[in-house]
């Protein structure tokens, strides 16, 4: 099995690219989606997050804007939140890999892949990238996003140039959907070719 790690800074089109891998038949683990389930209605982390960050949850689960207001700009609180979330996501990722052990390739969509300790089960790193003005426009169009919050998020993430330097493959999403999809297909073809015995 080839384990592909997909990452990229906020607003770079990672979700779109992950969906293209899934459309090509590659099983995809979406770390953000797992977090949404864990923090959603009846989610396994809701009670622990409410205890750690009072007032950050509702009957619908974690209120991400309220939680962000408590956490952003406070490294100690962010570390506390990560200590709750990361083990649960790791367990879900381990289960995903076990469930798809017979697949020839899987994709792990992990936003902070390069900011954290390297994952031992990653064979290839794919980074999605776009021009800074494209990134900024995409992010500031999101509901509830502010310039200040965008800059705080960027401050926690490795600069795009550094991510690209760590990549085995870079997918440019600052172009058309069709062109991006063509790049995804090319990466998949290259990986399949690499995995075949010579």
N, C-alpha and C positions, 0 to 999 in steps of 0.2 A: 504494500500500500504506500502511495505517495501522500504525505500529509502537507497540504499547502496552507500557509498562514497568510491571510489577507488582512492588510491594515492600511491606514491612511488617516490623515488629519481630518478634523470635522469639516463637513461640506465638500469633501473631495469626490463623493460619488461611490463610496464603498458599498452601500446597500444596493445600489443599482448593479454594480459589478458582481456582487455576490449572487444576485438574482439571475444574472446571465450564466454564471457557473451552474446554478441549480437547473436552469432551462436546458443546459447541455448534459444533464443527467448526473452531475457531480453532487453527492450528498454534502449539504452545507450545515455547519454548526454556527448559529448566530448568537454571539455572546450577549449582544444588546437585547435580543428577543427573549433570551433566558432571563435576563435581569427584569424585564417588563413582567414576565410571568411571576417571578419570585416576589415582585413588589406590587403586583396587581391584586384584584379582589381575592381574598382568601390565600394570598401568596405566603410562602413559607417564611419570608423575611419581614413581613409587615409588622408583626408584634415586636420583634427585636429592634427594628428601626424606630418604632414609636417610643420604645423604652429609652433608646439612646438619644433620640431627637424628638422630644415631646412636641406634639402639634403638627407633625409632618405627615400624618396619615389621616385618611377619612374612611368612610364605609367602602369606598372604591379602591382602597389600597393606599400606596404611597402617593402623596401629592408631590410630583417631581419639582415643581416650582418652589413650593414651601421648603422642601428638603434642600434644594440648591441654595436658597436664601440663607439657610443655616450653615451650610458646608463650605461654599465657595469663599475663598480668601482666608480660610482657617485651616492650615495644614494638619493640626491635631485632630480636628473633627473629620476632615477628609480621610485621614488614616484610620480613624475609628470606623467610618462607614465602609472603607475598603476591607477592613478586618471581618466585617459581616458578609459582604457581598462576594469577595474573591473565593473563599473556600466553597461556597455554594455553586458558583459558576464552574470551578475546577471539577467538582463532583459531577456536574451535568456534562462537562466536556469529556470526562473519562467514560461516562456511560454511553455517550454518543459514539466514541471511538470503538467501544466494545460492541455496540449494536451494528456498526458498519465495518467490522473487522475483515469481511470478505470483499469489500470494495477495492478497486484498483487505485482509486484516488478519492480523497475527501478534502473539503475546504473548511478551515477554521477561520471565521470572520471575527477578529479580535481587535477592537479599536486601539488599545494601548499595548499591542504586542511588543513593540520595540522599546517602550518606556519601562516595562517590567522585566523581571528576570527572564532570560531566554527560556523558551519552552523546549524541553528535550525531545518532544514528539513532532517538532516542525522540521520538515525536510527542505522546503522551499518557501521563500518570502516574496509575496507579491504586494507591491505598494501602488495604491491609486493616487493620482496626482492631477492637479489642475493649476492654472495661473492664480496668483493671490487675489486678483480682482474678481475672478469667477467664484472662488471660494467664499469671499466676503459677501458677495451678492446672494449666493445660495443660503448662507447661514443666517444673514440678517432678515431674510424673507420668512424664516421659521416663526411660528406663533410663540410669543413670549420672549423672544430673543432680543437682547440689547447689545449695544456696542461694548459696554463694560463686561458683560458676561462672556461675549465672544472672545474678548481679549484675555479674560481669565482662563478660559478653556485652552486657548492657544498657548498660554504660559505654562500649562501643565503638559503640553504635548511636545514631542521632539519636532524641531523644525522640519518642514517638508524636504528641504535639500538633504538633510541628514538621513531622513527615512529613505529617500531615493538611493542614497549611497549604500545603504544596508540591504537593498533589494536585489533579489535574483532577477526579477522582472518588474518593470514599471508600466502601468496602464494609464494612459493619458485620457482623462474624462472631460477635458476641456474642449471636446470636439463633438461630433454628432453621435447619437445613440448607435447608429449603424457602424460607425468607425470604431467606437468603443467595443461593440460586440465582436467585431473582426479581430481586435487585439486579444480579447478573451479566448476566442477560438484558436488563435495562433499560440497562445501560452499553453492551452490544453494540449494541442497537437505536439508542441515541443516536449512537454512533460511525458506524454505517452511514448514519444520516440525515445526519450532518455531512459525510460523504464524497461524498454524491450531489450532482451539479451542480444548481444552483438554476435 
